[in-house]
Amino acid sequence: MVDELLKYRIAFASIRGMGCELARQILDLVPSERDFFEMKRADLAQLLPVKSRLLGDDYRRQLLDSTDKELEFLNKNSIGVTYFTDSDFPRRLAATPDGPVLIYYKGDPGCLNADKMISIVGTRHATPYGAHFCDALVRDISGCIADAVIVSGLAYGIDIAAHRAALSHRVPTMAVLAHGLNTIYPSQHRNDALNILENGGMIITDYTSQAAMSRGNFLARNRIIAGLSDCTIVVESAEKGGAIVTAGIAQSYNRDVFAIPGKVTDIYSAGCNSLIRNNTATLITSCDDLMKAMRWEMIGDETTPRQRSIFPELTAEEQPVVDYLRANSDVHINTLAASLKIPVAELMGLLVELEFKGIVIASPGNRYSSAMPQ
């Protein structure tokens, strides 16, 4: 009986354009998902005030026939399923008009309705600054915000940086895929996906194992990332890109959107700066900014959040080094020493300390860059 009910739910969820709002409208008029597939088209058309190929007998039969193979895949691989009327379905996602009506998952389903859901998204071409910000922000989230889950898309760049930061700082993280659970894309992140599952996180999707992967899937996936979360944080993005789309979707859902400012000359900060300039996103530079904007309380008994900066305070000796590297990237230590008139031995000590603080990044060949924005 469980498989029979799930069969009709999978087929119903697979209807083109199906979302939570449309599903509710249909099920208000049709007794059940099973009735939707077993009724004749003429009878169904009398109940539903629409004329569409979606009501066609052939189309509905095709959807239903494809579910047998999917049920076999789910059972064989111990894939979890939650439907939009189930008690464990993400309540935030159920409140969106175009959210999926069914989710396939691996991992701890408790993450689906965690107390604080924070999505972190951005460019595939993350800079050291963006990756550092992800790590520092998630580090502070781990110590300040109870029952938080970091949501992202397992993609290159900022997405994977956010997942890895969550794993490093023991914050559960959820990866939303743009394809079925029969594969992991990109394949280079397969081990990350396994680590997410082994550390109390989740991998989820609304695509079946038979669904073809296409570019449109990745844009559609963004609505799930935005819909799952209380807020979306854009770390780095060009003026156009998936992260900007996600931010727009989150705003349409009346969810909070935040962006990290960057250099006005950096292509992958242009999107964030634009979001802030157009009042689509609120500027944040620290976990404290996030907590104050969301009105979240800190872990423990403290009533006033500690002021924790993403970037630590600099000494008088360190400041000119950082200023120079912020204006000039990939600088050889000899050039840096000559420009600042600092002995190389003394400069090396400063650079090592700045590396430990996560402010300076060392590259092969004694070359250094800043991890801080201008």
WOHU-V838097 format. One record per pair of residues at least 12 apart in sequence whose ideal C-beta (glycine too) atoms are under 8 Angstrom apart, sorted by the first residue. I is the first residue (numbers start at 0). GAP is how many residues later the second one is. Records with the same first field share a line. If there is no record, write none. Layout:
BEGIN
I = GAP / GAP
END
This chain:
BEGIN
2 = 68 / 72
4 = 29
5 = 65 / 68 / 75
6 = 57 / 60 / 61 / 64
7 = 24 / 25 / 26 / 28 / 29 / 56 / 59
8 = 24 / 72 / 74 / 92 / 93
9 = 57 / 60 / 61 / 71 / 92 / 198
10 = 22 / 26 / 49 / 52 / 53 / 55 / 56
11 = 21 / 24 / 25 / 89 / 90
12 = 70 / 87 / 88 / 89 / 193
13 = 49 / 52 / 53 / 194
14 = 39 / 48
15 = 38
16 = 37
17 = 82 / 83
18 = 77 / 78 / 79 / 80 / 81 / 82
19 = 64 / 73 / 74 / 75 / 76 / 77 / 78 / 79 / 80 / 81
20 = 76 / 77
22 = 61 / 78
25 = 22
28 = 18 / 19
29 = 14 / 17 / 18
35 = 24
36 = 23 / 24 / 26 / 27
39 = 17
40 = 14 / 15 / 16
65 = 142 / 144
68 = 141
69 = 138 / 139 / 140
72 = 109 / 136
73 = 30
76 = 104 / 105
77 = 28
78 = 25 / 26 / 27 / 102
79 = 24 / 25 / 26 / 27 / 29
80 = 21 / 22 / 23 / 24
81 = 20 / 21 / 23 / 27 / 30
82 = 18 / 19
83 = 15 / 16 / 17 / 18
87 = 21 / 24 / 25
88 = 14 / 23
89 = 13 / 22 / 23 / 137 / 138
90 = 22
91 = 21 / 25 / 135 / 136 / 137 / 138
92 = 131 / 134 / 135
94 = 132 / 158
95 = 127 / 131 / 157
97 = 125
98 = 124 / 125 / 128
99 = 106 / 124
101 = 104
102 = 101 / 102 / 103
103 = 76 / 77 / 100 / 101 / 102 / 103 / 104
104 = 76 / 97 / 98 / 99 / 100
105 = 75 / 91 / 96 / 97 / 98
106 = 67 / 89 / 90 / 93 / 94 / 95 / 96 / 97
107 = 64 / 92 / 93 / 94
108 = 93
110 = 38 / 61 / 63 / 89 / 90 / 91
111 = 90 / 92 / 116
113 = 33 / 34 / 35 / 58
114 = 31 / 32 / 33
115 = 29 / 30 / 31 / 32 / 33 / 114 / 180
116 = 31 / 32 / 34 / 111 / 112 / 113
117 = 23 / 27 / 30 / 31 / 32 / 33 / 111 / 112 / 113 / 115 / 172
118 = 31 / 32 / 33 / 106 / 107 / 109 / 110 / 112 / 113 / 114 / 127 / 131
119 = 14 / 17 / 18 / 30 / 31 / 32 / 38 / 39 / 42 / 112 / 113 / 115
120 = 31 / 32 / 37 / 38 / 41 / 101 / 104 / 111 / 112 / 113 / 114 / 116 / 121 / 122 / 125 / 126
121 = 35 / 36 / 37 / 112 / 113 / 114 / 115 / 121 / 146
122 = 34 / 35 / 113 / 114 / 115 / 118 / 120 / 145 / 148
123 = 31 / 32 / 33 / 34 / 35
124 = 31 / 32 / 111 / 143
125 = 30 / 31 / 32 / 35 / 109 / 110 / 142
126 = 109 / 139 / 141
127 = 233 / 241 / 243
128 = 107 / 133 / 241 / 242 / 243 / 244
129 = 27 / 28 / 31 / 105 / 106 / 130 / 138
130 = 27 / 30
131 = 226 / 229 / 239
132 = 102 / 127 / 177
133 = 24 / 27 / 28 / 31 / 101
134 = 26 / 29 / 30 / 33 / 34 / 223
135 = 174 / 175 / 222
136 = 28 / 96 / 149 / 150 / 153 / 173
137 = 12 / 24 / 27 / 28 / 30 / 31 / 33
138 = 26 / 29 / 30
139 = 146 / 147 / 148 / 168 / 170
140 = 28 / 30 / 146 / 149
141 = 27 / 28 / 29
142 = 156
143 = 143 / 144 / 147 / 154 / 155 / 161 / 162 / 164
144 = 142 / 146 / 151 / 153 / 154
145 = 153
147 = 23 / 24
148 = 22 / 23 / 24 / 25 / 52
149 = 12 / 13 / 15 / 16 / 21 / 22 / 23 / 24
150 = 22 / 23 / 25 / 74 / 77 / 78
151 = 21 / 22 / 23 / 24 / 73
152 = 22 / 23 / 24 / 25 / 65 / 68 / 69 / 72 / 89
153 = 21 / 22 / 23 / 30 / 31 / 32 / 35 / 38 / 39 / 49
154 = 31 / 63 / 87
155 = 30
156 = 79
157 = 77 / 78 / 85
159 = 29 / 32
160 = 74
161 = 73
162 = 12 / 29 / 33
163 = 28
165 = 35
166 = 25 / 28 / 29 / 32 / 34
169 = 29
171 = 27 / 28 / 29 / 30
172 = 23 / 26 / 28
173 = 22 / 27 / 28 / 29 / 30 / 54
174 = 18 / 21 / 26 / 27 / 28 / 29
175 = 28 / 29 / 45 / 48 / 49 / 52
176 = 26 / 27 / 28 / 30 / 44
177 = 27 / 29 / 35 / 39 / 40 / 42 / 43
178 = 26 / 28 / 32 / 34 / 38
179 = 25 / 27 / 28 / 29 / 30 / 31
180 = 22 / 24 / 28
181 = 27
184 = 28
203 = 20
204 = 16
205 = 18
217 = 24
218 = 23 / 26
221 = 20 / 23 / 24 / 27
222 = 26
224 = 21
225 = 20 / 21 / 23 / 24 / 27 / 29
226 = 22 / 26
228 = 21 / 26
229 = 25 / 26 / 64
230 = 19 / 24 / 25 / 26 / 27 / 59 / 62 / 63
231 = 14 / 15 / 18 / 23 / 24 / 25 / 26
232 = 24 / 25 / 26 / 27 / 51 / 57
233 = 12 / 13 / 23 / 24 / 25 / 26 / 37 / 38 / 41 / 47
234 = 25 / 37
235 = 24 / 26 / 32 / 33 / 35 / 36
236 = 31 / 32 / 33 / 34 / 35
237 = 29 / 30 / 32 / 33
238 = 31 / 32 / 35
239 = 31
240 = 30
242 = 28
243 = 27 / 30 / 31
246 = 12 / 28 / 33 / 34
247 = 32
250 = 29
255 = 26 / 37 / 38
256 = 18 / 23 / 24 / 25
257 = 23 / 24 / 25 / 26 / 31 / 32 / 35
258 = 12 / 13 / 14 / 16 / 17 / 21 / 22 / 23 / 24 / 25
259 = 12 / 23 / 24 / 25 / 113
260 = 12 / 15 / 22 / 24 / 112
261 = 111 / 112
262 = 110 / 111
263 = 110
264 = 109
265 = 107
268 = 104
284 = 24 / 25
285 = 21 / 22 / 23 / 24
286 = 21 / 23
287 = 17 / 18 / 19 / 20
290 = 14
291 = 13
310 = 46 / 47 / 48 / 61
311 = 45 / 46 / 47
313 = 45
316 = 33
317 = 32 / 35 / 36 / 41
319 = 20
320 = 15 / 19 / 21 / 26 / 29 / 30 / 33 / 39
321 = 32 / 37 / 38 / 48 / 50
323 = 12 / 15 / 16
324 = 35 / 43 / 44 / 45
325 = 44 / 46 / 47 / 48
326 = 47
328 = 40 / 41
329 = 33 / 37 / 38 / 39
330 = 36 / 37 / 38
331 = 33 / 34 / 35
332 = 14 / 15 / 18 / 33 / 34 / 35
333 = 32
335 = 32
350 = 17
357 = 13
358 = 12 / 13
END
